[in-house]
Amino acid sequence: MKTPPKAALYFFRWFCHPDLKIPIEGDLMELYDERVEAIGKRKADWKFIKDVLLLFRRDIIKPTEGTYRLNIYGMIKNYFKVTLRSMLRQKLYSSINIGGLVLGLTSFITISLYIIHEYSYDRFLPNSDRIYRVINRQSNNNFLGKNNYAVTPAPLPSAMMETCPEVAYATAIDDYHALLSPNQSNQHFWEYGLFGDRNFFNVFPYEFTVGDRSTAFENKNSIVLTESLALKISNGVQIIGESINLDGNDFVVTGIMKDVPVYSSMQFNFVANLEADDGFQSYFHREKWSSNSYRTFFSIHNNSTITDIEEKLGLLLEKNWVDLNNYPQHYMVEPLSSIHLRSDVNFDIGTKGNRQ
């Protein structure tokens, strides 16, 4: 008589119920001997191992010590029977309970999806965890019940890059609706967009489909369109290098970027170079800061922290600010990912949710 694999035989003897072990083992050994004669020992060994594994079932496994064996399948089946009978006897009561359960689960799933969506805002950029903005708190200047402002002086981004080694890039941003008139057609488009200085696409590395974001704002009269606006204006015709009149000023299209995702708090259809604006240039070149008109966003280097930036912002404010209205100011730093759910800032930019 040939001997089957010992490990498989010992495993079977370990898990098999004592009442079933002798007859089943006898059948296994008899079948094994027949296979050895028919197909050889090697193949018979593998089939023996397979048979042992297939026998590892709940109705054959021996009960754990100190407990009694339960037929789980039968127990669950009985529960279903009792539940079904109860539901059939009390149809109205059961319908109310099931309806309430469905409504509760649906509400839970809907609320969860909404919360996940709200907290996903502004996280699509590859460097989103390193982008921040500056908030201006004016303790004596309440407006609409708030004393936090999103606007700062025009020269602040440039000053930050000069004095804060932690800052990689900083940009000044403005936003408004503007009338765009392509010079090659008689059409006019009323669009909402942003105005950013030459570092805008260094702070916000939006993906370009045409052009290069690193050189998009080399010239001050440059404008970048989203794909949807470019298609609407050009009807599919090449528009790079074409001139567009924006509120009386001519801009050259230097790039086309992908449409802004819906989970971006800043929604816009174009970005024009802010340095072409005479008002910005006037504020930028003033010797002292005396007005707040632009939003300041900045990114930090990979291994940097923002611990010391607020202190350095305070020193910049103390050195350059001229207080004409007796409104003491204090600069604070806020992550880009927190902006969407912040609702206590005046003159903010973009759509907002509500943390409450």
C-alpha angles and dihedrals in degrees: 000000000000119000119234121223106299095215092056092045092050091047090053092049090049099054103029120103110254092235091056102034101089100047095041093046090050091053091047093052093046092050090046093054091051091051093049089057093045106039106008134260098281096058092038090056092054092048090049090054090048092051091051092051091049090053091058093103134135093249092056103036113101117247121259115262114268094020135084125238116263127199097224094184093054092046093053091045090053092050090054092050093051091047093049092049091049091050092050092050094048105032098161094047091046092048091053092050095047092045091051091049092050092047092049094049092045091050092048093051093045093049091046092052091048093051092047089050093049093049092048093067118126095002096109096086114092092233097037092124089060099048120099139166134216119243120200114216114198107187096194097041113077116178120180087347094305133102099187116098131192093207126091137169119294096240095051097095092051091047091050092054090051099047106027113067089188091066115089097182136352128192139189116226136193130175139199145132114277138183111244118198118180108218092222093062142035094238125115128203127198103210140167116232149149133253115211134169125244093286096055096103091042090060094037108035097195114180116260123210094187126023132011121285092206091064100026094104100036088116118051094226093063130126132186120205131202117243094253094051092045090052092047093050100041103028089224097314118131107271103173109117093018121127123244125189111224114190092326098319125101118233129182119226106239101166149007119219132192117269114274111259118249089243092064115103089211109066117184143146100213143016118213127190108264091204090076089066113099092207092056092048090051093052093041095057098046114120092226132031114244106149139050114217111135138058116241120214125173142175127218131218119268097257097035131104130205095231095112100031097086090052091051090047088055090054091050090050093048092049100044111023122100110198107215098164104038092251108143109213134207126187121221131183124229130184118245091236091062097053099084095060096041112102103166100080124101120223091014124171127236135007118315138207126203124248091204 
